[in-house]
Amino acid sequence: MSGVRENTSFASLRGQLQEAAATFAGGPDALEGILLGMVDDVDRAAREPLEIFPVCHHSPASALAMARRLREKQPKVVYLELCEDMAPLLTELRNCRLPVAVQAFAGDVDGFPADWAPLSVVAPVTEASAEYQAIAYALDTPGVELVLVDRSADHVFQWGRRGEQAQEGAEPPEEAEAALHGEAVGVEIGDLRPRFAELEEHLLRHGKVRHWSEWWHQYVEVPLGGSDHDTYRQVMFLIGSLFRRLAPGEGARLRVDEDRERYMWTRMREHLAATGTDPEDCLYVCGAFHAASRVEEFGVRGGSDTFTISPRTATTWQYGLIPSSHAAIEAQFGLAAGSVSIAATEWAKGLKRTRVEPYVLEGQAGRRKSAAKKAAVVPAPPSEAAADRLSGFLRRPPVLDGLDEAELLGWSVDIVRAARRNGYLASTADAIAVFETSILLAGMRDRAKPTPYDFQDAAVTCIEKDSVPGRRDVRRLVEIMMGGDRIGRVGYDSLPPLARDVYDRLAPLELKLEQRGVRRALLDMASRPELRACSDVLWMLRRLLPQGAARPIMGERRLGERSIQESWDLALGTHQRALIELGYEGVSLEQVLEQRLRRDAYGPQATTATVLAAVEDTLLYLGGRRLADELGTHALKVLAAERGVDGAPEVLRRARALLAYYRTSEPVLPAWIESFVKTGYAHYCTLLPTAFRDEDATVGQVAAMLGFLFSMESLALSLGCDRTQLELAVAQSHPEDPSKTALLWAAQVQLGTLSRAELRARCDELLDNPLVVPSYPRYLSGFVHALEPVPGLADVVVEAVSNAFGRLPDPVLLPWLPLLITTLRSGAADLAPLMVREAGRIFPGRLAALDAWVPPWRTPETDPFAVGPVAAVHRGAALPAAHPATCDAVAELLGCDGGWAAVAGPSSSEGAALTARHPETARALEHLLAAG
C-alpha cells in the first residue's frame, strides 16, 4: 500500500482530504485514515493492468457506460461476476423475453443438511443491466470469450447457512408476480448499498428522500448518466470503497465477500495462464463493492497459491431459465417498489439522449437485431493510467436539468386518465394540481427537475382519496405508467424436455398456453376421443403444479369414474416457473409423478394413510398394477409398525374406497389388499383396548378403528381371522370418557353382548341421574360417532336425542344445548346427516300430525308370533283341486301313479299348526333376527 501512496495521480485529492480531515476532526484520526484509504483504493483499482469495470445491479448509468466501453475497447475476453456453472445457460437468453433469471436447482442434496432441500439459486437478467450488455456483446461478437468467474451455486450454500441466504431488507412478496423466484437465493452483480445503518439513514435524511433507490437515482444515476468512462470508474470505485470501509465489523458476510474476491481473481489468473491472453485485452465486470478489494489475491500480479478453492459437494445441480419480473427482483433484493421499472424507463431515455447503440442478443424475443456487428468501431488505443477525475467531479456543483414541462405535463395527464379508469373521481384540475405539486416537491428537495419519485408523491397527494375504489392505488398506477411490472417469458426452445412435452401433448386444445393469464379449455371426450390424453395430462398437472395452474371447473376423476366432458381454467404461462422446475425432476410427467409418489410413500414421516393415498393417486393418474401393488405391499409394513391410531379415519376411508374399486374393476382382489385387511383386522384388535383408555386418542379415531373392524369383518373372517379376537378386545376395553363409553356400548350391541333394550335402559338411567345430565351431550357425541361402525343404531341415537329434549326441563336443557351443538359440529359433522335422515323417517312429515303422533319407542311391544284363535275356515290349497289337469300332467311327467285323495272338511284343515304347537322356536328366531 505504501507504493500506492507514492503515486502522484491523486496527490492533489489526497492533500485536500487530509486538510478536510484535520479541519473537521481537529487532527489525524480514523476519519483521515478512511478518506485517504478510499483514495488509495481508487488509485489501486484504476492502475490494475486488467481493466476493472465496476457496476451496480440494474443501473441504467452502468449499462450505458458498459455499452460505450465495449464499443471503444472491443475486449477479447470478458470476465463476469456470475456463478461459473451457469455459463452454458447464457446462450439460451436469446430465446426468451426479458426479464428472466438463470437458475441452478437441486432437489436432492448430498453434502448439505436434508432439511435445506430443495436448493435454488437465481441470477435475474434485465435489459437495463450492465451484465446483459456484456453477455450480448460476448455471445454475438466473433472471437470474444465470456468467462464467468464467481463461485458456483454449490459454493453459495457451502459458504453460508441456508437461513442466511435471503437478502437483507427483502420482504415477503404479496403478489404472484413478486413470487416468481419462489424461495430461491438471489445472486446479482453489484449489490451496492450501505451496510452501515447510520450512514444510510444519514444519506436519506439529508438527501430528502424516502428510500435508498430514490437516493441512488438522484445522486448517482443522474450525475453519472452522461459522464465519461474514467470519471464513471473512479466514482464507482470511490462509492464501493466507502461502503466497504464503513461495513460493520469483520462479520461472516464480509468474510464471504472477501472469499468471493479471492475466488474470482484466482479463476482469472488461471484463465490468463492457460490461454496466454494479454490482460490489456480483457475486461473484468464486477460489483463496485468488489472492485475496491483489499485482499492479497487482488490483481493479475497478486498473491498466487494463497487461496484454495474447496471442491463441490456430491449434490447434483440442474440448470434452466425461469421467468422473472421487475416486482420479483424488487421483492427479492429489498428494492423500493417500482424502482426497476423506473430504471428501465431511464435506460430508454438515456439511449435516446446519448445515442449509444446497445448490444442485443441476435434473435432476442421482441427486440430488433443488434447493430453490434454492423457498427464500424475503431478500438480505443491502450491508454496510461487515467488522471484524477474525482477532484473535478466532487468539486463541480450538481448539474441542474431544466424542467421538461412537456414530459411532466404528459405524466400528469396520463395519471389522471389511469385514475379515472380505475374508479377515481379525477378531473383536469387534478392533473394541474399534480403538475404544480411535482414542481413544488422538487423545489423543496433542492431539485430543479421533478424525478419520477417526486411525481409519484404528488400524484398520491392530489388524487388519492380516503379509500381505493379499485384493485390498484395511485402509487401502483404511477409504477405501471412509468413502465409497469414487465414480466419475462422463457421461450419454447429454452424449456426443459418435460415442459416442451407438456405443451406438445396439450396442443390439441388449440390454446396459447405459453402466454400469461387464464385460458378456458373445453374437453368433449365423447365426440373427440383424442382429448382423453389431454385430460390425463391436465389431471397430472393439477396434482403436481401449484393451485391455480390447472383448475377443473367441470368434471372429476375418482376411482372407477371418468368424465366424458370436462372444463378447465389453465394458467400455465403464469406458473411457468413451477412447470420448468418440474423438468429438473424428470423428462416426463409420469416419471416425476412416480418419483413423488415413491418419495411420499417411503419418506421417514410416511404413515399408512399417506401410502394408501399414494396408491390411490397411482390408480387415478398412472394406471397399471405394478406401482400400486408395490406401494400397497409397503402399506402393510407401515401399518404393522404403527403404534398410534391418529390416521385411523383416513385409513378407513381410503381402504374402503380401494376395496370397492378392486371389487368392481378386478376379477379377483389383489393379494396386497387381502393381506392389508387381514393385517389391519389383527392390528386394530390389538390396539383397541389401549385406544379406549388413551386420552390422546379421540372418539373419532376409535370409531374409525371399529368401523374398519366391523366393515371389513366378513372379508377378514373369510381370510382366516378369528372373531374371538375382536370380542376379547371389546371385552377388555374400559373407557372413562363418556363419548368413548357410548361408543363401546354401540360396539357391544353390534357384537350381540348388549341388547337394544339394555342400551335404551342405560340411556334412560343417564337422564334420570342429575349428576350425569351435564355430560349427556358427550354421550350423544359418542353415539353419533358410533354410526360409523354401527349405522343400524341410527334409530337409537334419534331416540336418545328426542328423549333428552322431551324429558329434561328447560333450566337443565338450555345450558348444555350450545355444548351439544358445538360437540356435534366439531366431532361428528359428517355423520349428522345420517341421523337427520333417520329422524325424517321416524317423525311425521306434517305439523298437524305431531300432536297425535306417538314415538315408535313408546309403542307397546307386541309379539308377532303370538298364537290367536284360529278361525274355522277352510284354508287349504284350493287351486290344485280346481284345476286338476295341471297336477295330473306334472304327476305323469314325474312318474307318479297315485290318485287324488278325498277333500277334507273344514274342520280338518287348520293351516300351519306347527307354529301354534311350538311357539318357543318362533320367539327364539325373532330375538336372533333382532340382535343381528
Number of C-alpha atoms within 10 A of each C-alpha: 10 7 8 15 17 10 12 13 17 20 14 11 19 21 12 13 18 17 16 16 21 15 11 10 13 10 14 13 11 11 17 20 12 17 19 20 19 23 23 23 22 26 25 22 24 22 16 16 18 19 18 24 27 27 32 24 23 28 24 31 27 27 27 26 24 25 19 19 18 22 21 14 18 20 22 19 22 23 24 24 24 23 24 17 18 20 15 10 15 16 14 18 26 21 19 23 21 26 22 26 28 24 26 26 23 21 16 15 18 12 11 18 10 10 9 15 15 13 22 24 24 27 23 28 24 24 21 27 25 29 28 24 24 22 22 23 27 23 18 17 15 10 10 16 17 19 21 22 27 27 22 19 25 25 17 19 19 16 16 13 12 17 8 11 17 15 14 11 11 15 14 12 16 9 11 12 21 21 20 27 27 15 16 20 23 19 23 20 26 23 18 19 17 21 15 15 13 10 14 16 15 11 17 18 13 10 18 15 17 13 16 20 20 22 19 18 22 16 12 17 18 19 16 22 21 15 15 13 15 16 19 25 26 25 20 26 30 26 19 29 27 20 21 23 17 14 17 13 10 8 9 11 14 14 12 14 14 18 18 20 25 26 19 26 26 25 20 23 17 14 16 15 11 9 8 9 13 13 19 16 16 23 24 24 26 28 24 28 27 27 28 29 23 17 15 16 23 21 23 17 13 15 15 16 8 11 14 11 13 8 9 13 13 11 15 14 18 17 22 24 27 29 29 31 28 28 26 26 29 20 25 26 19 17 20 16 19 24 23 29 24 25 23 24 17 23 23 14 13 19 15 11 11 12 10 14 16 22 25 23 25 18 14 19 17 9 13 11 14 19 13 20 13 7 10 9 13 10 13 12 8 9 7 8 13 15 14 19 18 20 14 11 17 11 8 9 8 12 10 12 11 10 13 10 12 9 9 21 15 12 22 24 18 16 26 25 16 17 24 13 12 17 13 20 14 19 15 12 11 18 23 16 17 28 23 16 20 26 22 17 20 19 14 11 15 13 20 17 19 25 18 22 24 21 25 22 17 25 27 17 15 18 21 18 14 6 8 13 14 11 8 13 18 24 20 17 20 26 20 18 16 21 17 20 21 19 20 20 26 28 20 14 12 20 21 20 17 23 23 20 16 18 17 11 16 18 14 12 15 8 14 13 19 17 14 17 15 18 17 15 16 15 23 17 17 12 10 10 12 13 21 19 13 20 23 15 18 22 17 20 22 16 14 18 18 13 12 15 23 23 19 17 13 13 13 14 13 14 16 14 10 14 16 16 17 18 17 20 18 24 21 25 21 23 24 25 23 21 24 22 24 22 22 21 20 17 16 16 21 16 14 19 22 18 14 15 21 17 14 17 25 17 12 8 8 14 21 24 23 22 28 24 22 24 24 23 20 22 19 19 20 18 12 11 12 10 18 22 17 13 22 26 17 18 26 21 13 18 20 15 12 13 10 15 20 18 16 22 19 17 24 21 15 19 21 14 16 18 16 13 18 16 13 11 11 9 8 9 14 16 11 18 19 16 16 22 23 21 18 22 26 19 19 25 21 15 16 20 19 19 23 26 15 14 12 12 16 18 25 23 22 29 27 26 28 28 24 24 23 19 16 19 19 12 14 23 14 11 13 9 18 14 17 9 14 22 16 13 16 21 13 13 17 15 19 12 19 19 24 29 20 25 30 24 22 28 22 18 20 20 17 15 13 15 18 18 11 12 18 16 11 14 22 15 13 18 18 13 10 11 10 14 19 17 17 22 24 21 23 24 27 29 29 30 31 32 22 23 22 21 17 14 21 21 17 20 23 21 20 21 15 13 15 19 14 11 12 14 10 11 8 12 17 13 11 15 15 12 16 19 12 13 17 21 14 10 17 21 13 13 17 18 11 15 19 13 13 17 17 12 11 14 16 16 10 7 9 9 11 12 8 8 11 12 13 12 12 8 8 7 8 7 9 9 14 11 11 7 6 10 10 11 13 15 12 16 10 10 8 11 13 9 10 11 11 12 13 17 12 11 14 12 9 9 9 11 8 9 8 9 6 6 11 10 10 12 10 12 16 14 15 10 10 8 14 16 10 10 13 12 11 15 15 11 11 14 11 11 9 11 15 10
